[in-house]
Amino acid sequence: MHVISLSKFRTNQTQTLIRALQGESVLLTSRLGAFKLTPVTAEEKIVSRISEGMEEVKLIEAGKLPAKKAKDFLNEL
């Protein structure tokens, strides 16, 4: 496990993120607490995009956004 302070992370962001991408556990420490850095998986990206789409549908239904065709929604994925 790689433990790094917030101040050191600021100066070594790329190297630290590469370690996380390579599967190493990275723990970021600060005055607010400790945080584990992990890469976002493809599945998490898809779930996030679906969630954003659902929020957009709600805004369309509320009349806050113009309506779209289903094909347009699918093309955005």
C-alpha positions, 0 to 999 in steps of 0.5 A, spaced: 500 500 500 502 506 498 500 512 503 501 519 501 499 526 504 495 531 500 501 536 499 506 530 496 500 528 492 499 535 489 507 535 487 506 527 484 499 526 482 501 523 475 506 518 478 501 516 484 495 515 479 499 511 475 500 507 481 493 506 482 492 504 475 497 499 476 493 496 481 496 498 487 492 501 493 493 508 494 491 511 500 491 519 500 491 522 507 489 529 509 487 533 515 480 531 513 481 524 513 484 518 509 481 517 502 483 511 497 484 512 490 481 507 485 480 507 478 473 508 475 471 501 472 468 501 465 462 498 469 462 504 473 462 509 467 456 506 464 452 506 470 454 513 471 452 515 464 445 511 465 444 515 471 445 522 467 441 520 462 435 518 467 436 525 470 436 528 463 429 525 462 426 528 468 428 535 466 425 533 459 419 531 462 419 537 467 419 541 460 426 544 462 430 541 456 427 540 449 425 533 448 429 528 444 428 522 440 430 515 443 435 514 437 439 521 440 439 518 447 443 512 444 447 515 440 450 519 446 452 513 449 
